[in-house]
Amino acid sequence: MKVLVLTGPESSGKSWLSSEIYANFGGILVGEYVRYFIDTEARVTCYDDITPISLGQLRWEDEARAKQPRLLILDTHLLSNILWSRTLFGACPAWIEQALLARRYDLHLLLSPETVAWHDDGQRCQPQLAERKAFFQASHQWLDLHRQPCQVVQGDWNQRKDAAFEAVTRLLNV
């Protein structure tokens, strides 16, 4: 089983690209639990929500891992929970980073916020490119610090799709 993670700032194409990868390569696609949580709770999230959101993301991931697909595609993982918690609340429960580091991921596709437009979907809160670039940099720094396999994906939508498909093809042929 190869585990692929799409990560990076909001509105950089993670959900779209993960769906494109799934449609082309198959496997199992795990969505972003926080979106489900926000839709279900229908309220503004708070710091106390970080743990249940993270546990929900882990549960979805674990259920998919148990099926042992050839390719497991994660629209996000706990890195987003960590960075959003720190961005919004100035802190993050320590267990979340420990849980993330205890797992194996074969490749992170880190999506750049540049050259694609921000779209308000009712859940996003970083309309300024500078904010999204800071989130991208924080993601990149964390991945580098923890020696996680990572490939930056940038350009227009077609370039992102082409780069991601090439990366997934290499990943599956290893």
WOUR-V353105 format. One record per residue. N is the residue number from 1. RES is the residue in one letter. SS is DSSP state (h for helix, s for strand, l for the rest). D_CENTER is the distance of its C-alpha to the mean C-alpha in Angstrom with 2 decimals. Layout:
BEGIN
N:RES:SS:D_CENTER  N:RES:SS:D_CENTER
END
This chain:
BEGIN
1:M:l:18.42  2:K:s:15.73  3:V:s:12.15  4:L:s:9.62  5:V:s:5.90  6:L:s:4.39  7:T:s:3.27  8:G:s:6.12  9:P:l:8.38  10:E:l:9.23  11:S:l:11.36  12:S:l:10.37  13:G:l:10.13  14:K:h:6.72  15:S:h:8.57  16:W:h:11.75  17:L:h:10.96  18:S:h:9.52  19:S:h:12.76  20:E:h:14.81  21:I:h:13.88  22:Y:h:14.72  23:A:h:17.89  24:N:h:19.00  25:F:h:18.31  26:G:l:18.23  27:G:l:16.91  28:I:s:14.86  29:L:s:11.80  30:V:s:10.05  31:G:l:8.98  32:E:l:7.62  33:Y:h:10.58  34:V:h:11.07  35:R:h:12.15  36:Y:h:14.59  37:F:h:15.74  38:I:h:16.54  39:D:h:18.30  40:T:h:20.18  41:E:h:21.25  42:A:l:22.06  43:R:l:22.29  44:V:l:20.74  45:T:l:18.59  46:C:l:20.06  47:Y:l:19.53  48:D:l:20.96  49:D:h:18.17  50:I:h:15.50  51:T:h:16.93  52:P:h:17.18  53:I:h:13.68  54:S:h:12.41  55:L:h:15.11  56:G:h:14.22  57:Q:h:10.65  58:L:h:12.54  59:R:h:15.26  60:W:h:13.37  61:E:h:11.91  62:D:h:15.47  63:E:h:17.19  64:A:h:15.50  65:R:h:16.19  66:A:h:19.73  67:K:l:20.35  68:Q:l:19.88  69:P:l:18.76  70:R:l:19.26  71:L:s:15.63  72:L:s:12.78  73:I:s:9.76  74:L:s:6.59  75:D:l:4.90  76:T:l:2.33  77:H:l:4.99  78:L:h:7.76  79:L:h:7.21  80:S:h:6.05  81:N:h:9.10  82:I:h:11.16  83:L:h:10.90  84:W:h:11.43  85:S:h:14.19  86:R:h:15.77  87:T:h:15.63  88:L:h:17.09  89:F:h:19.29  90:G:l:19.97  91:A:l:19.20  92:C:l:16.96  93:P:l:18.46  94:A:h:18.96  95:W:h:18.36  96:I:h:14.58  97:E:h:14.34  98:Q:h:17.03  99:A:h:15.31  100:L:h:12.21  101:L:h:14.81  102:A:l:16.81  103:R:l:14.50  104:R:l:14.52  105:Y:l:11.83  106:D:l:13.63  107:L:s:11.48  108:H:s:8.38  109:L:s:8.49  110:L:s:8.15  111:L:s:9.08  112:S:l:12.11  113:P:l:13.20  114:E:l:16.71  115:T:l:18.82  116:V:l:16.96  117:A:l:18.15  118:W:l:16.55  119:H:l:17.15  120:D:l:17.96  121:D:l:16.95  122:G:l:18.38  123:Q:l:15.27  124:R:l:14.24  125:C:l:16.19  126:Q:l:15.85  127:P:l:18.21  128:Q:l:19.45  129:L:h:18.14  130:A:h:19.11  131:E:h:16.78  132:R:h:13.73  133:K:h:15.16  134:A:h:15.53  135:F:h:11.90  136:F:h:11.20  137:Q:h:14.09  138:A:h:13.08  139:S:h:9.80  140:H:h:12.17  141:Q:h:14.83  142:W:h:13.08  143:L:h:12.04  144:D:h:15.64  145:L:h:17.29  146:H:l:16.08  147:R:l:16.76  148:Q:l:13.53  149:P:l:13.83  150:C:s:12.13  151:Q:s:13.04  152:V:s:12.77  153:V:s:12.82  154:Q:l:15.09  155:G:l:18.04  156:D:l:18.83  157:W:h:17.24  158:N:h:19.50  159:Q:h:18.91  160:R:h:15.12  161:K:h:15.86  162:D:h:18.61  163:A:h:16.75  164:A:h:13.92  165:F:h:16.77  166:E:h:18.74  167:A:h:16.09  168:V:h:15.59  169:T:h:19.39  170:R:h:19.93  171:L:h:17.58  172:L:h:19.50  173:N:l:22.79  174:V:l:22.56
END
